[in-house]
Amino acid sequence: MTAPIAIIMGSQSDWDTMRYAAETLADLGVDHEARIVSAHRTPDRLYAFAKGAKAAGFKVIIAGAGGAAHLPGMTAALTELPVFGVPVESKALSGLDSLYSIVQMPAGVPVGTLAIGRSGAINAALLAASVLALNDAALAGRLKAWRQQQTDAVTERPEGSA
């Protein structure tokens, strides 16, 4: 059986950001697959992946892209699965170009758009896991524990204060 979550990205360089989604899913014990599927350089691969994603067993797609960032929107146009888009920080415009490209989808082609970079990748993984947790009590428990760890890690006073 295919993993329930696919992490796709436009190029190898996007892995520097998207690995945080993979690490978060791994921490939660959620199976996932990571693939390079470029909207511009491998459009046939994108088409085949997106059209076959549901039949392959995927439940959620996390798509990271930089620059023109067409991958999340094109994927969403080709599948009925939920797609979460992660804008990858670009050198030219610090990821704003990616963010604007992903967030400006026309009505009827939804892409859940996250923050630029590492935070967006982590949150995309948490959202994807939350979707799966609707029908998986064990995963829901692991998500609850993960969030509690976040809460517990916040100290009441700054270090070195009285």
C-alpha positions in Angstrom: 0.0 0.0 0.0 1.1 3.5 -0.8 1.9 5.9 2.1 -1.1 8.1 2.9 0.8 11.4 2.4 2.8 12.4 -0.6 5.4 15.2 -0.3 6.2 16.6 -3.7 8.6 19.3 -4.8 9.8 20.9 -7.9 13.5 20.3 -7.6 16.1 18.7 -5.3 16.9 22.1 -3.9 13.4 22.3 -2.4 14.3 19.3 -0.2 16.2 21.8 2.2 12.7 23.1 3.1 10.5 20.1 2.5 12.6 17.7 4.7 11.0 19.5 7.7 7.6 18.1 6.6 9.1 14.7 6.2 10.8 14.8 9.6 7.6 16.0 11.3 5.5 13.2 9.7 8.2 10.7 10.8 8.1 12.1 14.4 4.3 11.5 14.3 4.7 8.0 12.9 3.0 8.9 9.7 4.1 7.1 6.5 4.9 9.4 3.6 6.7 9.4 0.3 8.8 12.2 -1.1 9.1 12.8 -4.8 10.4 15.4 -7.2 7.7 16.4 -9.6 8.4 19.6 -11.5 5.4 21.5 -13.0 7.8 23.1 -15.5 10.5 20.5 -16.2 8.5 17.3 -15.8 4.9 18.2 -16.7 4.1 14.6 -17.8 5.4 13.3 -14.5 3.2 15.8 -12.7 0.1 14.9 -14.7 0.6 11.2 -14.2 1.3 11.6 -10.5 -1.7 14.0 -9.8 -4.2 12.0 -11.9 -3.1 8.7 -10.2 -2.5 9.9 -6.7 -5.9 8.9 -5.3 -5.9 5.5 -7.0 -2.3 5.0 -5.7 -3.7 5.3 -2.1 -2.6 8.8 -1.2 -5.0 10.8 1.0 -3.2 14.2 1.2 -0.6 15.9 -0.9 2.0 18.4 0.4 3.5 20.3 -2.5 6.5 22.6 -2.0 7.6 25.0 -4.7 9.7 28.1 -5.1 9.8 30.9 -7.7 6.8 30.7 -10.0 5.5 27.9 -7.6 3.0 26.3 -10.0 3.3 22.8 -8.6 0.7 23.1 -5.8 -1.9 24.7 -8.0 -1.4 22.4 -11.0 -1.6 19.4 -8.6 -4.8 20.7 -7.1 -6.3 21.2 -10.6 -5.6 17.6 -11.4 -6.7 15.8 -8.3 -9.6 15.9 -5.8 -7.3 15.2 -2.9 -6.5 17.9 -0.4 -3.3 19.8 -1.4 -1.3 21.9 1.0 1.2 24.3 -0.6 4.4 25.3 1.0 6.2 28.3 -0.5 9.9 27.6 -0.7 12.1 30.6 0.0 13.6 31.9 -3.3 16.7 34.0 -3.7 15.1 36.6 -5.8 12.1 37.6 -3.7 12.7 35.7 -0.4 9.7 33.4 -1.1 7.1 36.2 -1.6 6.9 35.2 -5.3 6.2 31.6 -4.2 3.6 32.6 -1.6 1.7 34.9 -4.0 1.7 32.2 -6.7 0.3 29.6 -4.4 -2.2 31.7 -2.4 -3.8 33.3 -5.5 -5.6 30.2 -6.8 -8.9 30.9 -8.5 -12.1 29.9 -6.9 -12.8 26.2 -7.4 -9.1 25.1 -7.3 -8.3 25.1 -3.6 -4.8 24.9 -2.2 -4.2 25.3 1.5 -1.3 27.7 1.6 1.1 27.7 4.5 3.9 30.0 5.6 7.1 30.4 3.6 9.9 27.9 4.4 10.5 25.7 7.4 7.5 26.8 9.4 5.2 26.2 6.5 6.6 22.7 5.8 6.2 21.7 9.5 2.6 23.1 9.6 1.7 21.4 6.3 2.8 18.1 7.9 0.7 18.8 11.0 -2.3 19.7 8.9 -2.0 16.6 6.8 -1.6 14.5 9.9 -4.7 16.2 11.4 -6.7 15.2 8.3 -5.7 11.6 8.7 -6.3 11.7 12.5 -10.0 12.3 11.9 -10.2 8.6 11.2 -7.2 7.4 13.3 -7.5 7.6 17.0 -3.9 6.5 17.6 -2.6 9.3 15.3 -4.9 11.8 17.0 -3.3 10.8 20.3 0.2 11.3 18.9 -0.8 14.7 17.6 -2.2 15.7 21.0 1.1 14.6 22.6 3.1 16.5 20.1 1.2 19.7 20.7 1.5 19.2 24.5 5.3 18.9 24.1 5.1 22.3 22.3 3.2 23.8 25.2 5.5 22.2 27.8 8.6 23.6 26.1 7.5 27.2 26.7 9.0 28.5 29.9 7.1 31.0 32.1 10.1 33.3 32.6 13.0 34.1 30.3 16.3 32.4 31.2 18.4 34.5 33.5 15.6 36.7 34.8 14.6 37.0 38.4 
